Amino acid sequence: MTVRVIAFDLDDTLWPVRPVIMGAEKALNRWLGESIREWPAAARNMSSIRETILANDPSLSYQLTELRCQCIAHALHLRGYEKARQIAEEAMAVFLHARHEVDYFDGTESCLSELSTRFTLGALSNGNADVRRLSIASHFSFSFSAEDVGAPKPAPNLFEAALSETDATPDEVVYVGDDPILDIDAANRFGMRSIRVINGKTSDKEGETEPDLTIEYIRDLPEAIGRLS
């Protein structure tokens, strides 16, 4: 079957996520520390606050922006701040701005530029990065997060959204990701073809199925798609 659509995971597929999150958390805590005198004391209980909030609403486990916002608001509320939610939302705007200051893996932009002239490209992510806020936005025809569809991978919701958006069949879609379970197993079980990208990482994590192809770097993707097509 001809490849019509290529869908991508984002974090650790198109850019390394750890430095992005570390930078965003640093920016968030700097803003809160400058804006809220008692923030260092309020932040000490964040782990237990997070556990309590998730126990009350497990669906927040994939609504990452709202979860973090509620944690901040709750911590501030415990310190007596009446406008805790408003402050938390302002803080999250700072976090999300920094969350999108990504450094792409080498070759990502040229790879997407080349592929977007021949295929429909989309993003399917469990995280809260939004390609529409990035320099690569023009290459993507659709983007869905776990929060958008009500469930994270490996549930099929994100893949169903991609098919609905493109009118493609599963075997016309290639899914590209780094995680052997959340990306490769999930896509394979849905009937899509899959490509795992390593991007120089080492991992002991193993899935139950094998990708159609494995590539070392995202810049190798156009050649790999040619082999599948």
N, C-alpha and C positions, 0 to 999 in steps of 0.2 A: 504494500500500500504506500502511496506517495505521502511524504511528510508535508503537511500544510501548516502546522502550528508547532512552535517551540516555546515551552513554558519553563520558567526559571524559579528555583529557590533564590533567595537573595543573600542573607547573611552566611558568610563563609563559602559562598558560591561565586558571587561577583565582587565581594570585598571581605577582608578579615573583620569579624564582628567584635572580638575582644577589645581591641584598642578603641573602637568607636564607643562601646558602652562605657568603658573606663573614662573616656573623655567627656561623655555626656553626664555621667554621674559626678565627675569633678566640677563641671560647669553648674550643675544643679545645686550641689552642696555649697559651692562658692556663692551663688545667688541667694540661697536660703540663709547662709551665714551672715551675709551682708544686709539682708532685709529683715531677718528675725533674730533678735538678740539671744533668745533662748533656744535657737535651733540645735546647737550641740547637745543640750540636755534632752530636748524632745526626740532627737534622732536615736537615742540610746535604746529605745524599745521598739525599733522598727521591725525587727525580726518577729517578735511576738505579735505585734500589730498585724503584720502580713499574714501570719498563721491564722489569727482570729478572723480576719476578713475573708480569707479563702475558705475557712470552715463554714462560714455563713453563706458564702456564694461561690461554689467551686467553679462556676463558669468564668469567673474573673481570671482563672489560670491562663486563659488565652486572650483575655482582654487586657493586654499588658499596660497600655496607657492609663486606662481607668483604674486598674489595680494600683499602680504606683501613685496615682492622684489620690485615691482613697486613703492609702497609707499615710501620705503626707498630711492630708486633711485631718485624719484621725489623731495623728501625733500632735498637731497644732491645737486641735480641739481639747485634748487632754491638758494642754498648757493654758487653756482659757481663752484662746483666740476665737472671737465671734465670727470673723470672716475667714475661717480656716479653709473652706472650699474655694473661695475666690483666690486666696493666696496660693493654694495648691495648684489651681489651674494656671496661674501666672508662672509658677515654678515649672510646670510641665511644658509650657511653651518654650522655656529656656532649654529644658532637657531635649525636647524634640528637635529644636534647631541644631543642637550639637549632635544629636543622633543621626542627622543626615549629612554630617561633615565626614564623608567616607573617603577612604583611599582605595581605589579599585585595584584589583589584581592586574598585573601587567597584561595588556592586550584586551582587557574587557571592553573598552569603548570601541576599538576598531573591530572587534569580533561582532558586537551588537550592530554596529553600523553596516557591516557586510551582510549579516544574516537578515536584517530587517528589510532589505531590498528584495528578498526572495521568499520570506516566510512571515507569517503573523506571529509576533512575539508577545508574550505575556508574563506576568509575575504572579506566583502563588506562594505566599509566605505565611508561616506561623507568627512571625514577628510584627513589629510596629513600624518598620521602615516603609516608606511610601515612595515608589519610583517617580511619582509625579513631582516630587520635590527635589529631584536629582538632575544632574546634567544629561543623564541617559534617557530622560523621560520620552523624548521624541521617537525613540526606537520601539516603544511599547504601545500595543493596541489595547491592552487590558491589564488590570491589576486587582487582585483580591487578597485579602488577609483572612486569617482564621476568624478574626472578630467580625468581618463582613459577612461570612457565611455561617457562623454559629458553631464551628468546630475546627480544631486544628488537625493537621496531618498527624497520624496516618488515616484519619477518617476521610471518606471520599468527597466530602462537601466541596473542597477547593477544586478538585478535578471536575466535578459536576458543573461547577460555575464556569470553568473554562470551556467546556463543551457547549453549554448553553449560550455563552457569549460568541462563540466562533462557528457554531453549527458543524463542528467537526465530529468525527467518530474517534473513539479512543486510539485506534491504530493509526490515525493520521497525526497524532500528537507525540512529540518527544519531550520528556520531562528531564531537566538538567538540575542536578543537586549534588550536595556533598555527603548527606547523611544516608547510610545504607538502609536504615529502617524507615525514618520519616519521609525520605525522598524516594529511594529506589524501590523498597518493598511496596510502599504505598502506591506508587505509579504502576508498578508491574501488576499488582493485584487488580488495579482498575482497568487493565488492558492497554495501557500506554506503553510505548517504548521508553527506555530510560538510559541516560548517560550519567555516570558518576564522575565528578571532577575532584581531584585530590588537592590541587593547589599547594603542593609541598607539605601537606600535613601528614602526620603519622597517627593512626588510631587503631585501637584493639576492637572497636565496635564492629560487629558483623550482623548482616541481615540474613533473612531466610532465602532470599532470591538473589540472582546475579543481574547486574545491569547488562543491557545489550552491548554497551561499550564503556570502558573506563579510560579517561584521559588524565594526564598529569596536570595540565594547566588549562584555564579557561580559553586561552588564546588558541588552543588546539581544536576548539569546537567546530569551526567551519569545515575542517577536513573530516572530522568524525561524522558530521551530518551528511557530508557527501558520501561517505561509506554506507550510511543507513539508507540514503535515498536511492 
